[in-house]
Amino acid sequence: MTHHPEPGRTRLQQRFGPREGGVRADRKSSGFGRLVVVVYAVFSLSAGVRSLYQILTDFGAAPLPYLLSAFAAAVYVLATVALARPGARWHRVAVAAVLVELCGVLGVGLLSVLAPQLFPEASVWSHFGQDYGYVPLVLPLVGLAWLWRSRPRAGAPGA
């Protein structure tokens, strides 16, 4: 099967970009939205690998923080997928996932400060994401702002 590229457009532009003179139907997966998706993907990977390693090698030392890190990783995976997918339904899933993330980082952060004995080891969200440069505290705020800015408009396809 021979593919004939459109004149003046690279393969990536043809595959992922809007048609010539067109506008992307889903604004949340272009520009700054792509950066947000990449950051969520990095956190999915880092939280997932960290929690898997901790659970497999030293679960008895701090089961609560390790399980919370695994939960955080699952939330980051869901948020990543939902942020990357087009349509109103995925937009709602992304909002829900990012809200769960925000509640998680605030709740776990507060709990780790008020009851440090429950956290002999850190989780991704303990101390409001201190081990990750507080990015877990800022990321859901950025995610929610981006989701608000890129929300599907009434009457738009998939809205």
Summary of the structure (lengths in Angstrom):
residues: 159
radius of gyration: 19.0
end to end distance: 35.8
largest distance: 63.8
contacts: 463
relative contact order: 0.14
helix: 70%
strand: 0%
